[in-house]
């Protein structure tokens, strides 16, 4: 078996998103499982659509996720040529000329207007899928000395079947009768996708092509080129769609900012969690669990376990997976991570001690699902909730008696710490013969001005004696 080599080939027309992350990650897992190479190749010949910074963003976000290329234009292997299509235009012209010499391709001098006229004529004749009419092939002898601009078209063989044994879909058969002669080299000397990708994969000795299902219609055109060049084609696999909760294709056109990996980084998702979650989009392990490290995924990867059905992007599941990875962090790593997501415009952490802040942040290690969510909790400690309502207490008989008794105990407490506070609450419950919500809710609302929060004794301790007593007085005076 020849060495396994897979590639991820983005175009710098946009930034790394969920869809192409899944493609990159599956190629990475496949290659690493079989001790092969993972290559990143840049398809950058759509010059008008290339976006500044897109290439840098692709590599930066892949590195963050841990999808590290063995080869790229940053780490080239000279045995495999260039890793950017814009640097190998001469190579495409060379192969295109070989195809012309062997009559597998020809020069097409038709203008856009002529092509549109031919297309419209076919539509008028009720031909639903118009194809190039081979005008320049049929007249090629007379056009030999033509000095007009031309494209190079591949001559599609007549009535021929092409087959692949798709890793995911099994045998797929294509008929050449459905495909017209297609352009492989444009008049500006730039190769088209279906031509360049074949040359690139051949030059780089790519063994497997794993890509999205939108590329399956490109496969027969590529197979034709492999055949006439007498090159061995790679093994193909076409990943199923990723769909949203409405069963529609997940797409950047939907306007969802959470489509892009950079947004997950900004909001405080962990790379381990994104790697873990995306690996389960269209692929499943044998084990019935959902949390896997990168190393585990490489080890258990099985190319027989790709799904044939669309995979749903379950945002709830992603948040759960991320929360589990946050819980796995050491306390030190968690604090280093979470402190970066505090909104300093809302919470002035310069006015509090680092130890106190760390204790507050630790209260939410098991609760936060992603980084910036910490800001939904910190207002409990940094903002006085003077709009607190007492409705929740109205159903509790003698709630004021509980609050007054708790206040009296707190005021006389010499050592104000979590253990002492917890002891007071426990003894108060026994003395007043109350428990559960009837005990804890009056104390929580009056002490913290909130009906929700982490473990009560911990919160009261972090509030401090003076603030707790002032809050209780405020509630009793309402």
C-alpha positions in Angstrom: 0.0 0.0 0.0 1.4 3.4 -1.0 1.8 6.1 1.6 -1.4 7.7 2.7 -1.4 11.4 1.7 -4.5 13.6 2.1 -4.9 17.3 1.5 -7.1 20.2 2.5 -7.2 22.8 -0.3 -9.0 26.0 0.7 -9.4 29.0 -1.5 -8.5 32.4 0.1 -11.9 33.7 -0.7 -13.1 33.5 2.9 -12.2 32.5 6.4 -12.2 29.2 8.2 -15.8 28.1 9.0 -17.5 25.0 10.3 -17.9 23.3 6.9 -14.3 23.5 5.8 -13.1 22.8 9.3 -14.9 19.5 9.1 -13.2 18.8 5.8 -9.7 19.7 7.1 -10.3 17.7 10.3 -11.5 14.5 8.6 -8.5 14.6 6.2 -6.2 15.2 9.2 -7.6 12.3 11.2 -7.5 10.0 8.2 -3.9 10.8 7.4 -2.7 10.6 11.0 -4.5 7.3 11.8 -2.6 5.7 8.9 0.7 7.3 9.8 0.4 9.4 6.6 0.8 13.0 5.6 -1.7 15.9 5.9 -1.1 18.6 3.3 -2.6 22.1 3.0 -2.7 23.4 -0.5 -3.9 26.9 -1.5 -6.2 27.2 -4.5 -5.8 30.9 -5.0 -6.4 31.4 -8.8 -9.8 33.1 -8.4 -7.9 36.4 -8.1 -10.9 38.7 -8.1 -12.5 37.0 -5.1 -9.4 36.5 -3.0 -9.7 38.1 0.4 -6.8 39.8 2.2 -5.8 37.9 5.3 -7.8 34.8 4.4 -4.8 32.5 4.0 -3.2 33.7 7.3 -6.6 33.3 9.0 -6.9 29.7 7.7 -3.6 28.7 9.1 -4.0 30.6 12.4 -7.3 29.0 13.2 -6.2 25.5 12.1 -3.1 25.8 14.3 -5.4 26.9 17.2 -7.5 23.8 16.6 -4.5 21.5 16.4 -5.0 20.6 12.7 -1.4 21.0 11.9 -0.1 20.5 8.3 2.8 18.3 7.6 3.3 20.2 4.3 2.2 23.6 3.0 3.7 26.6 1.3 5.0 27.4 4.8 6.6 23.9 5.1 7.1 22.8 1.5 8.6 19.5 0.3 10.3 20.3 -3.0 9.5 16.7 -4.3 5.9 17.7 -4.7 6.0 21.1 -6.4 4.3 24.3 -5.4 1.7 24.4 -2.7 -0.1 27.5 -4.1 -1.8 27.2 -7.5 -0.8 30.8 -8.4 2.8 29.7 -8.4 2.4 26.8 -10.8 0.5 28.3 -13.8 3.3 27.1 -16.2 2.8 23.6 -15.1 -0.9 23.7 -16.0 -0.2 25.2 -19.4 2.4 22.4 -20.0 -0.2 19.7 -19.3 -2.9 21.5 -21.3 -0.6 21.6 -24.3 0.1 17.9 -24.0 -3.7 17.3 -24.0 -4.1 19.5 -27.2 -1.2 17.6 -28.9 -3.0 14.2 -28.2 -6.4 15.6 -29.3 -7.8 15.2 -25.8 -8.3 19.0 -25.7 -8.6 21.9 -28.1 -8.6 25.6 -28.4 -11.9 27.3 -28.3 -12.2 30.8 -29.8 -15.9 31.3 -29.1 -16.8 34.6 -27.6 -19.2 35.0 -24.6 -21.8 36.3 -27.0 -21.5 33.3 -29.2 -21.6 30.9 -26.3 -24.8 32.6 -25.0 -26.4 32.5 -28.4 -25.7 28.7 -28.7 -27.1 28.1 -25.2 -30.3 30.1 -25.9 -30.8 28.1 -29.1 -30.6 24.9 -27.2 -33.0 26.1 -24.6 -35.4 27.1 -27.4 -35.2 23.6 -28.6 -36.3 22.3 -25.2 -32.8 21.0 -24.4 -32.9 21.4 -20.6 -29.1 21.0 -20.0 -27.4 22.9 -22.8 -23.8 21.9 -23.7 -21.0 23.4 -25.8 -21.8 22.5 -29.4 -18.1 21.7 -30.3 -18.0 24.4 -32.9 -14.3 24.9 -32.5 -13.5 21.2 -32.3 -15.4 20.6 -35.6 -13.6 23.5 -37.2 -10.2 23.0 -35.6 -8.3 22.6 -38.9 -9.5 26.0 -40.2 -8.7 27.6 -36.8 -5.1 26.4 -36.6 -3.7 29.8 -37.4 -6.3 31.9 -35.6 -4.8 34.7 -33.5 -7.8 35.4 -31.4 -8.0 34.8 -27.7 -8.9 31.3 -26.7 -9.8 29.0 -23.9 -8.7 25.4 -23.8 -11.6 22.8 -23.7 -11.3 19.2 -22.7 -13.0 16.9 -25.3 -15.4 14.7 -23.3 -15.5 11.1 -24.6 -18.9 10.1 -26.1 -21.2 7.7 -24.3 -18.7 6.5 -21.7 -19.2 5.6 -18.1 -16.9 6.5 -15.3 -17.1 4.9 -11.9 -15.7 5.5 -8.4 -16.0 3.3 -5.3 -16.7 6.2 -2.9 -15.5 5.6 0.6 -18.9 6.9 1.9 -21.4 6.3 -0.9 -20.1 3.1 -2.4 -20.2 2.7 -6.2 -21.1 5.9 -8.0 -21.5 5.9 -11.8 -21.3 8.9 -14.1 -22.2 9.1 -17.8 -20.2 11.3 -20.1 -23.3 12.0 -22.2 -24.5 14.4 -19.4 -21.3 16.5 -19.6 -20.3 19.0 -22.3 -16.7 19.8 -23.3 -15.4 21.9 -20.4 -12.8 24.6 -20.1 -9.6 23.5 -18.5 -7.5 26.6 -19.2 -8.9 30.1 -19.5 -7.7 32.7 -22.0 -5.7 34.5 -19.3 -3.6 31.3 -18.7 -5.3 30.4 -15.4 -6.3 26.7 -15.0 -9.9 26.0 -13.9 -10.7 24.0 -10.8 -11.3 20.6 -12.3 -8.1 20.7 -14.2 -5.8 22.2 -11.7 -6.9 20.0 -8.9 -6.1 16.9 -10.9 -2.6 18.1 -11.7 -2.0 19.1 -8.1 -3.2 15.8 -6.7 -1.0 13.9 -9.2 2.1 16.1 -8.4 1.6 15.7 -4.7 0.8 12.0 -4.9 -2.5 12.4 -3.1 -3.8 8.9 -2.2 -7.3 9.8 -1.0 -9.5 12.8 -1.7 -12.0 13.5 1.1 -14.2 16.4 0.4 -17.8 17.8 0.7 -20.6 16.3 -1.4 -21.0 19.5 -3.4 -17.9 18.3 -5.3 -19.3 15.0 -6.4 -20.5 16.5 -9.7 -16.9 17.5 -10.4 -15.6 14.0 -10.0 -16.4 12.7 -13.6 -14.5 15.6 -15.2 -11.5 14.8 -13.1 -11.7 11.1 -13.8 -11.6 11.9 -17.5 -8.4 13.8 -17.1 -6.8 11.1 -15.0 -7.7 8.6 -17.7 -6.3 10.4 -20.7 -3.1 11.2 -18.9 -2.8 7.6 -17.8 -2.5 8.7 -14.2 -3.9 6.6 -11.3 -6.7 8.4 -9.6 -7.0 8.8 -5.9 -9.7 7.1 -3.8 -12.6 9.5 -3.4 -14.9 10.1 -0.4 -17.7 12.7 -0.4 -18.8 13.9 3.1 -22.5 14.4 3.6 -24.0 17.8 4.3 -24.0 19.6 7.6 -27.5 20.9 8.2 -29.0 23.3 10.8 -32.0 22.7 13.0 -34.3 23.4 10.1 -32.6 20.7 8.0 -31.2 23.3 5.7 -27.5 23.3 4.7 -25.4 25.1 7.2 -24.0 28.0 5.2 -22.3 31.4 5.6 -25.0 32.8 3.4 -27.4 32.4 6.3 -25.7 35.3 8.0 -25.0 33.4 11.2 -21.8 34.8 12.6 -21.3 31.5 14.5 -20.5 29.9 11.2 -16.9 31.0 11.5 -14.2 29.5 13.8 -12.9 32.9 14.7 -16.2 33.7 16.4 -16.0 30.6 18.6 -12.5 31.7 19.7 -13.9 35.2 20.5 -16.7 33.8 22.5 -14.5 31.4 24.5 -14.8 28.0 23.1 -11.9 25.6 23.6 -10.0 24.2 20.6 -10.3 20.7 22.2 -14.0 21.1 22.3 -14.4 22.3 18.7 -12.1 19.5 17.5 -14.1 17.0 19.4 -17.5 18.3 18.3 -16.6 18.7 14.6 -15.2 15.2 14.4 -18.6 13.9 15.2 -20.3 15.7 12.3 -20.8 12.9 9.7 -18.6 10.4 11.5 -19.2 8.2 14.6 -16.9 6.1 16.8 -17.7 2.6 17.9 -17.8 3.6 21.5 -21.0 5.1 22.9 -19.5 8.3 24.3 -19.0 11.8 23.0 -15.9 13.2 24.7 -12.6 12.4 22.9 -9.2 14.0 22.9 -7.4 14.6 19.6 -5.0 11.7 20.4 -8.0 9.3 21.0 -9.7 10.4 17.8 -6.6 9.7 15.8 -6.3 6.3 17.3 -9.9 5.2 16.9 -10.5 6.8 13.5 -12.2 4.3 11.1 -13.0 5.3 7.6 -15.8 2.8 7.5 -17.8 4.8 10.0 -18.7 7.8 7.9 -22.4 8.6 7.9 -24.4 8.4 4.7 -27.0 10.8 6.1 -26.7 14.6 6.6 -25.4 15.5 10.1 -27.1 18.1 12.1 -25.2 20.9 13.7 -26.5 20.6 17.3 -25.5 23.9 19.0 -26.8 22.6 22.4 -24.5 19.6 22.1 -21.6 21.8 21.2 -22.1 23.9 24.3 -22.3 20.8 26.4 -19.1 19.4 25.0 -17.4 22.7 25.6 -18.6 22.8 29.2 -17.2 19.3 29.8 -13.8 20.4 28.5 -13.9 23.4 30.7 -14.5 21.2 33.7 -11.6 19.0 32.7 -9.2 22.0 33.0 -7.0 22.4 36.0 -8.1 25.2 38.3 -5.0 27.2 37.3 -5.6 26.7 33.6 -9.3 27.6 34.0 -8.6 30.8 35.8 -6.0 31.8 33.1 -8.6 31.1 30.5 -11.7 32.6 31.9 -10.3 35.9 33.2 -9.6 36.9 29.6 -13.3 36.9 28.8 -14.4 39.3 31.5 -16.0 42.4 30.1 -13.9 45.2 31.6 -16.4 47.8 30.4 -19.0 46.2 32.8 -16.9 45.0 35.6 -13.9 46.9 37.0 -11.8 44.1 38.3 -9.0 46.5 39.1 -10.8 47.4 42.3 -10.9 43.9 43.8 -8.2 41.6 44.9 -6.9 38.9 42.6 -7.6 36.2 45.2 -11.2 37.3 45.7 -11.8 37.5 42.0 -10.4 34.0 41.5 -12.7 32.6 44.2 -15.7 34.2 42.4 -14.6 32.8 39.1 -14.1 29.3 40.6 -17.8 29.3 41.6 -18.7 29.0 37.9 -16.2 26.5 36.6 -18.9 23.8 36.5 -21.6 26.2 35.1 -20.1 28.2 32.3 -20.5 26.7 28.8 -18.1 29.1 27.1 -15.9 32.0 28.0 -17.9 35.1 27.7 -20.8 33.5 29.5 -19.0 34.4 32.7 -20.3 37.9 32.3 -23.8 36.6 32.8 -22.9 35.7 36.3 -20.5 38.4 37.6 -23.2 41.1 38.0 -24.2 39.2 41.1 -20.9 40.3 42.7 -20.3 43.6 40.9 -23.8 45.2 40.7 -26.3 45.9 43.4 -29.7 44.5 42.3 -31.9 47.2 43.7 -34.7 46.1 41.5 -35.0 42.7 43.3 -38.7 41.7 43.8 -40.1 40.0 46.8 -42.7 38.0 44.9 -40.8 34.8 45.4 -41.0 35.2 49.1 -44.7 35.9 49.3 -45.6 32.2 49.3 -43.2 31.5 52.3 -44.8 31.9 55.7 -42.9 34.0 58.2 -40.0 34.6 55.8 -39.1 37.8 57.6 -38.6 35.8 60.8 -36.0 33.7 59.0 -34.3 36.8 57.6 -34.2 38.6 61.0 -32.9 35.5 62.8 -30.2 35.1 60.2 -29.2 38.8 60.4 -28.9 38.6 64.2 -26.6 35.5 63.9 -24.4 37.1 61.2 -24.0 40.4 63.2 -22.6 38.5 66.2 -20.3 36.3 64.1 -16.7 36.7 65.0 -15.2 34.5 62.3 -16.9 35.3 59.0 -16.1 32.4 56.7 -17.9 29.7 54.6 -17.9 27.1 57.4 -19.4 29.4 60.0 -22.0 30.7 57.6 -23.0 27.1 56.6 -23.2 26.2 60.3 -25.5 29.2 61.0 -27.9 28.2 58.2 -28.0 24.6 59.3 -28.7 25.4 63.0 -31.3 28.0 62.0 -33.2 25.4 60.1 -33.3 23.1 63.0 -34.4 25.7 65.5 -37.2 27.1 63.3 -38.1 23.6 62.0 -37.9 24.7 58.4 -35.8 23.4 55.5 -35.4 23.5 51.7 -36.7 26.5 49.8 -38.5 27.9 52.9 -35.1 28.2 54.6 -32.7 29.0 51.8 -34.7 31.3 49.6 -35.3 34.1 52.2 -31.7 34.0 53.2 -30.5 34.1 49.6 -32.8 36.9 48.4 -32.1 39.0 51.5 -28.3 38.5 51.6 -27.5 38.6 47.8 -30.5 40.5 46.3 -30.9 37.6 43.9 -33.0 34.5 43.9 -30.4 32.5 41.9 -26.7 31.8 42.4 -24.0 29.3 43.3 -23.7 27.6 46.7 -25.2 30.0 49.2 -22.6 29.9 51.9 -19.8 30.5 49.4 -21.6 33.5 47.9 -22.4 35.1 51.3 -18.8 34.7 52.3 -17.5 36.4 49.1 -20.1 39.2 49.6 -18.6 40.0 53.0 -20.2 40.7 56.3 -20.9 44.4 55.8 -22.5 44.0 52.4 -24.7 41.1 53.5 -26.0 43.0 56.5 -26.7 46.1 54.4 -28.6 44.0 51.8 -30.7 42.4 54.5 -31.6 45.8 55.9 -32.6 47.0 52.5 -34.9 44.0 52.0 -36.5 44.4 55.5 -37.2 48.1 54.8 -38.9 47.4 51.5 
